[in-house]
Amino acid sequence: MASAIVEAASQKEPVSKPVKKKDPEVLVLANLGRFKGAKIKAEVLTKEQLSEMASLAGQARWAKHHYNAGKNKNDGAPV
């Protein structure tokens, strides 16, 4: 009975997930929007606010890398 289960399980082909391809035109538009947003943010916020946001972003990146330390060969150092 066990051999029948193993045989039945091994005969099924693995289900592969469909690969989503990103449309290059959409990517270009997304990048334009990102750059426009950054420019507007730089115009609206003060230097102190921008500096604080950058500091928090850096802390978040370092925290993520240290959390993953030892899971890969670079031991959590930012790439």
C-alpha positions as a Markdown table, in Angstrom:
| # | Residue | x | y | z |
|---|---|---|---|---|
| 1 | Met | 0.0 | 0.0 | 0.0 |
| 2 | Ala | 2.8 | 2.4 | 0.9 |
| 3 | Ser | 4.5 | 1.7 | -2.4 |
| 4 | Ala | 1.3 | 2.6 | -4.3 |
| 5 | Ile | 1.1 | 6.0 | -2.5 |
| 6 | Val | 4.7 | 6.8 | -3.3 |
| 7 | Glu | 4.2 | 5.8 | -6.9 |
| 8 | Ala | 1.1 | 7.9 | -7.3 |
| 9 | Ala | 2.7 | 10.9 | -5.7 |
| 10 | Ser | 5.8 | 10.6 | -7.9 |
| 11 | Gln | 3.8 | 10.5 | -11.1 |
| 12 | Lys | 2.3 | 13.9 | -10.7 |
| 13 | Glu | 4.1 | 16.7 | -12.4 |
| 14 | Pro | 5.0 | 19.7 | -10.2 |
| 15 | Val | 2.8 | 22.7 | -10.5 |
| 16 | Ser | 4.8 | 25.7 | -11.7 |
| 17 | Lys | 3.8 | 29.3 | -10.9 |
| 18 | Pro | 3.3 | 31.6 | -13.9 |
| 19 | Val | 6.0 | 34.1 | -14.4 |
| 20 | Lys | 4.8 | 37.7 | -14.4 |
| 21 | Lys | 6.6 | 39.9 | -16.9 |
| 22 | Lys | 6.7 | 43.6 | -16.2 |
| 23 | Asp | 5.8 | 45.9 | -19.0 |
| 24 | Pro | 8.7 | 48.2 | -19.8 |
| 25 | Glu | 6.4 | 51.2 | -20.5 |
| 26 | Val | 4.8 | 50.8 | -17.1 |
| 27 | Leu | 8.3 | 50.7 | -15.5 |
| 28 | Val | 9.3 | 53.9 | -17.2 |
| 29 | Leu | 6.1 | 55.7 | -16.1 |
| 30 | Ala | 6.6 | 54.4 | -12.5 |
| 31 | Asn | 10.2 | 55.8 | -12.4 |
| 32 | Leu | 9.0 | 59.1 | -13.7 |
| 33 | Gly | 6.4 | 59.3 | -10.9 |
| 34 | Arg | 9.0 | 58.4 | -8.3 |
| 35 | Phe | 11.4 | 61.1 | -9.4 |
| 36 | Lys | 8.6 | 63.7 | -9.5 |
| 37 | Gly | 7.6 | 62.7 | -6.0 |
| 38 | Ala | 11.2 | 63.0 | -4.7 |
| 39 | Lys | 11.5 | 66.5 | -6.3 |
| 40 | Ile | 8.2 | 67.7 | -4.8 |
| 41 | Lys | 9.2 | 66.3 | -1.4 |
| 42 | Ala | 12.5 | 68.1 | -1.6 |
| 43 | Glu | 10.8 | 71.4 | -2.4 |
| 44 | Val | 8.2 | 71.1 | 0.4 |
| 45 | Leu | 10.1 | 69.7 | 3.3 |
| 46 | Thr | 12.8 | 71.5 | 5.3 |
| 47 | Lys | 16.4 | 70.3 | 5.3 |
| 48 | Glu | 15.9 | 69.1 | 8.9 |
| 49 | Gln | 12.8 | 67.1 | 7.9 |
| 50 | Leu | 14.6 | 65.5 | 5.0 |
| 51 | Ser | 17.6 | 64.7 | 7.2 |
| 52 | Glu | 15.4 | 63.1 | 9.8 |
| 53 | Met | 13.6 | 61.0 | 7.1 |
| 54 | Ala | 17.0 | 59.9 | 5.7 |
| 55 | Ser | 18.3 | 59.0 | 9.1 |
| 56 | Leu | 15.2 | 56.9 | 9.9 |
| 57 | Ala | 15.5 | 55.1 | 6.5 |
| 58 | Gly | 19.2 | 54.3 | 7.2 |
| 59 | Gln | 18.4 | 53.0 | 10.6 |
| 60 | Ala | 15.7 | 50.8 | 9.1 |
| 61 | Arg | 18.1 | 49.4 | 6.5 |
| 62 | Trp | 20.7 | 48.6 | 9.1 |
| 63 | Ala | 18.2 | 47.0 | 11.4 |
| 64 | Lys | 17.0 | 44.8 | 8.5 |
| 65 | His | 20.6 | 43.8 | 7.7 |
| 66 | His | 21.5 | 43.0 | 11.3 |
| 67 | Tyr | 18.3 | 41.0 | 11.7 |
| 68 | Asn | 19.4 | 38.9 | 8.7 |
| 69 | Ala | 23.0 | 38.6 | 9.9 |
| 70 | Gly | 24.5 | 35.1 | 9.5 |
| 71 | Lys | 21.8 | 34.0 | 7.0 |
| 72 | Asn | 24.1 | 34.9 | 4.1 |
| 73 | Lys | 27.8 | 35.2 | 3.5 |
| 74 | Asn | 28.1 | 39.0 | 4.0 |
| 75 | Asp | 27.0 | 38.8 | 7.7 |
| 76 | Gly | 24.5 | 41.6 | 7.6 |
| 77 | Ala | 26.8 | 44.2 | 6.0 |
| 78 | Pro | 24.8 | 46.5 | 3.7 |
| 79 | Val | 25.3 | 45.9 | 0.0 |
